[in-house]
Amino acid sequence: MTPPRIEPLAPPYSPETQALFDLVMPEGMEPLLLFRTLATSSRIFPRFMRAGVLDRGPLAIRDRELVIHRTTARCGAAYEWGVHAAAFARPLELDDAWIRATVEASADDPTWEPQQAALVRMCDELHADASISDATWSDLREHFDEPQVLELIYTAGLYHAVSFLCNGLRLPPEPFAEPWPGA
């Protein structure tokens, strides 16, 4: 395994950096490698930490996680996909088949209910063409209102950026992360 391309920040952390870690990390847990690496930039790190969507927003957490899982899977971002599979999918009691399907299944797979199929299709289209077809838009609007659709698109875009960071930095998996299917 190759080391990350940028050496992550090591403790002790400044009060400002610790405050940003505290926005998203459970008490007593070491900040994620991604966060510690981004913390080496006083410009990027605060912007990144405040751009997130892991707070209580207009989406059901399962819908949000499906968008994050599918987007990071399409980007081949095993680091971020594995973190979310362990930290969110498992606590939501999403099973192995669901988790694996976020990487391997098409939008037409029987794993997905119609609402979930629309989300998978949206992620796939945004990844492939940076756009959403009229048919997929119509499917999304059957299940989500406008603020939710905006959040869905934003989440997919944000996790493309997260995937670019994880892959570009060559971040190794977190020790607790779910392994990539077939790895």
Secondary structure, 3 states (H helix, E strand, C coil): CCCCCCCCCCCCCCHHHHHHHHHHCCCCCCCCHHHHHHCCCCCHHHHHHHCCCCCCCCCCHHHHHHHHHHHHHHCCCHHHHHHHHHHHHCCCCCCHHHHHHHHHCCCCCCCCCHHHHHHHHHHHHHHHHCCCCHHHHHHHHHHCCHHHHHHHHHHHHHHHHHHHHHHHHCCCCCCCCCCCCCC
